[in-house]
Amino acid sequence: MRSSDFLTDIVIGMSDGLTVPFALAAGLSGAVASNSIIVIAGIAEIAAGSIAMGLGGYLAGKTELDHYNTELKREYDEVEKIPEKEKEEVKVFFANIGLSKDMQEKAAEEISKDKKQWVDFMMKYELGLDKPDPKRATKSALNIGLSYAAGGLVPLSPYFFTDTPVQALKISVVLTLLCLFIFGFFKSRITGINPWLGALRVTLIGAVAAGAAFGVAKLFEA
Amino acid sequence: MRSSDFLTDIVIGMSDGLTVPFALAAGLSGAVASNSIIVIAGIAEIAAGSIAMGLGGYLAGKTELDHYNTELKREYDEVEKIPEKEKEEVKVFFANIGLSKDMQEKAAEEISKDKKQWVDFMMKYELGLDKPDPKRATKSALNIGLSYAAGGLVPLSPYFFTDTPVQALKISVVLTLLCLFIFGFFKSRITGINPWLGALRVTLIGAVAAGAAFGVAKLFEA
């Protein structure tokens, strides 16, 4: 499970990192004459995007953990202070899934015999909260941020080694669409959908975003 | 609920739209001398980002719906063809939440009396899948994409009306941090965390991303 979480972060960060910097570079290629401006814009976007994704993900993870702990404390309090009301909520759950009146009573009695078991049940099935891994947020943020940066360098790399944006764009398009296809394939396998269809979708999003950015930038050409 | 979903999309799209184009424009302001290049890069980024977010969100929603329907069909099949194995899975659920052997049997019998109720139970508690709203994906994609674009125009707008990037950047920083704070506040209220703390976090991410983009772009200055 841990290696699959790691893989998910990498693939998500990288496929997003491939898309937006690619579209930005493509868009600028239609509107400016110098590679160095595209490199600067690309590097700035990669820095911005990876920090926004990484730090955003970290804070979201921390928020989720805070939220879980607050609710956990509250459930322990409620089980202590208003056990009858809490038992009623357990019964409502069993009523909703279709158990008979008699069974609702008995099941609620059994669940509430053990306080930890009772609170775990309330957290998961009344509130729909799974216990978050406290170390996951940091690792995940780092993985996603770095993968975004690594992904972003793919579409940008041809602009380092060519003389004009048009030359670079041709290499960038081939290279990036190929990478998007490969990452779309693995991303789809991880999320359990048809990998060929998924790869096509991811590639298509990249191509449409790049095409639109190219068109729009051309309208505002310097 | 529907108006709150709408609000969530708007706030998410807009606070992301404020962050990345802001950082890109700030980064370029430290490295290029002309407003028009920043405007073109910003517009290209906004087009790329809103399409990537919008279309990405739409396809994710469609994938989720496909996945749900495939699993639903499979559960109906399994309940029909291998009812004993499926009943065993219901028992495992009740064992995990802490019911006694005897209660596991009885509860599984009651759940499996009605096929729709049985399948709904398996979908939700064996597979952890909630029925997705089929129209939600399209609406959500549109709302997020457009809000991203609207958010992105805030940090970019000063570059339309000023003569140099440095002038524009000053107005952009004040305007965008203010908007990030306001949107962070509402975003936090929606997700149920302390709104002042949340507003501060969102503003901080924007400021750090913009600062990093500025610093990195300066290193690669044309």
Contacts between the chains, C-beta under 8 A, distances in Angstrom:
chain1	res1	chain2	res2	distance
A	16	B	52	7.2
A	19	B	48	7.3
A	19	B	52	4.8
A	19	B	56	7.8
A	20	B	20	7.8
A	20	B	45	7.3
A	20	B	48	5.2
A	20	B	49	5.7
A	20	B	52	5.5
A	22	B	48	7.9
A	23	B	44	7.0
A	23	B	45	7.9
A	23	B	47	7.2
A	23	B	48	3.1
A	23	B	49	8.0
A	23	B	51	7.4
A	23	B	52	7.0
A	24	B	24	7.8
A	24	B	41	6.8
A	24	B	44	5.4
A	24	B	45	5.2
A	24	B	48	5.5
A	26	B	44	8.0
A	27	B	40	7.6
A	27	B	41	7.7
A	27	B	43	7.7
A	27	B	44	2.9
A	27	B	45	7.7
A	27	B	47	6.7
A	27	B	48	6.5
A	28	B	40	6.7
A	28	B	41	5.9
A	28	B	44	5.9
A	31	B	40	4.7
A	31	B	44	7.4
A	32	B	37	6.2
A	32	B	40	6.8
A	34	B	222	7.2
A	36	B	220	7.7
A	36	B	222	4.6
A	37	B	32	6.2
A	37	B	37	5.9
A	37	B	41	8.0
A	37	B	222	6.1
A	39	B	220	6.1
A	40	B	27	7.6
A	40	B	28	6.7
A	40	B	31	4.7
A	40	B	32	6.8
A	40	B	217	5.1
A	40	B	220	4.9
A	40	B	221	7.1
A	40	B	222	6.2
A	41	B	24	6.8
A	41	B	27	7.7
A	41	B	28	5.9
A	41	B	37	8.0
A	41	B	41	4.6
A	41	B	217	7.9
A	43	B	27	7.7
A	43	B	216	5.4
A	43	B	217	6.2
A	43	B	220	5.4
A	44	B	23	7.0
A	44	B	24	5.4
A	44	B	26	8.0
A	44	B	27	2.9
A	44	B	28	5.9
A	44	B	31	7.4
A	44	B	213	4.2
A	44	B	214	7.7
A	44	B	216	6.2
A	44	B	217	4.2
A	45	B	20	7.2
A	45	B	23	7.8
A	45	B	24	5.1
A	45	B	27	7.6
A	45	B	45	6.3
A	45	B	213	7.5
A	47	B	23	7.2
A	47	B	27	6.7
A	47	B	209	7.3
A	47	B	212	4.7
A	47	B	213	4.6
A	47	B	215	7.9
A	47	B	216	4.4
A	47	B	217	7.7
A	48	B	19	7.3
A	48	B	20	5.2
A	48	B	22	7.9
A	48	B	23	3.1
A	48	B	24	5.5
A	48	B	27	6.5
A	48	B	209	4.7
A	48	B	210	7.1
A	48	B	212	7.1
A	48	B	213	4.3
A	49	B	20	5.7
A	49	B	23	8.0
A	51	B	23	7.4
A	51	B	205	7.3
A	51	B	208	5.9
A	51	B	209	4.2
A	51	B	212	5.4
A	51	B	213	7.9
A	52	B	16	7.2
A	52	B	19	4.8
A	52	B	20	5.5
A	52	B	23	7.0
A	52	B	205	6.2
A	52	B	206	7.9
A	52	B	209	4.9
A	55	B	205	4.9
A	55	B	208	6.4
A	55	B	209	7.3
A	56	B	19	7.9
A	56	B	205	5.8
A	59	B	201	5.2
A	59	B	205	6.9
A	63	B	191	7.0
A	63	B	193	5.4
A	63	B	198	7.8
A	66	B	193	7.1
A	67	B	192	6.9
A	67	B	193	6.8
A	94	B	107	7.9
A	97	B	111	6.4
A	97	B	117	7.4
A	97	B	121	5.3
A	97	B	125	7.6
A	98	B	110	6.5
A	98	B	111	5.7
A	98	B	113	7.9
A	98	B	114	6.5
A	98	B	117	4.4
A	98	B	121	7.2
A	99	B	107	5.9
A	99	B	110	5.3
A	99	B	111	7.2
A	100	B	110	5.9
A	103	B	103	7.5
A	103	B	106	6.2
A	103	B	107	6.0
A	103	B	110	6.0
A	106	B	103	6.2
A	107	B	94	7.9
A	107	B	99	5.9
A	107	B	103	6.0
A	107	B	107	6.5
A	110	B	98	6.5
A	110	B	99	5.3
A	110	B	100	5.9
A	110	B	103	6.0
A	111	B	97	6.5
A	111	B	98	5.7
A	111	B	99	7.3
A	113	B	98	7.9
A	114	B	98	6.5
A	117	B	97	7.5
A	117	B	98	4.4
A	121	B	97	5.3
A	121	B	98	7.2
A	125	B	97	7.6
A	125	B	125	7.9
A	191	B	63	7.0
A	192	B	67	6.8
A	193	B	63	5.3
A	193	B	66	7.0
A	193	B	67	6.6
A	198	B	63	7.6
A	201	B	59	5.2
A	205	B	51	7.3
A	205	B	52	6.2
A	205	B	55	4.9
A	205	B	56	5.8
A	205	B	59	6.9
A	206	B	52	7.9
A	208	B	51	6.0
A	208	B	55	6.4
A	209	B	47	7.4
A	209	B	48	4.7
A	209	B	51	4.2
A	209	B	52	4.9
A	209	B	55	7.3
A	210	B	48	7.1
A	212	B	47	4.7
A	212	B	48	7.1
A	212	B	51	5.4
A	213	B	44	4.2
A	213	B	45	7.5
A	213	B	47	4.6
A	213	B	48	4.3
A	213	B	51	7.9
A	214	B	44	7.7
A	215	B	47	7.8
A	216	B	43	5.4
A	216	B	44	6.2
A	216	B	47	4.3
A	217	B	40	5.1
A	217	B	41	7.9
A	217	B	43	6.2
A	217	B	44	4.2
A	217	B	47	7.7
A	220	B	36	7.7
A	220	B	39	6.1
A	220	B	40	4.9
A	220	B	43	5.4
A	221	B	40	7.0
A	222	B	34	7.2
A	222	B	36	4.6
A	222	B	37	6.1
A	222	B	40	6.3
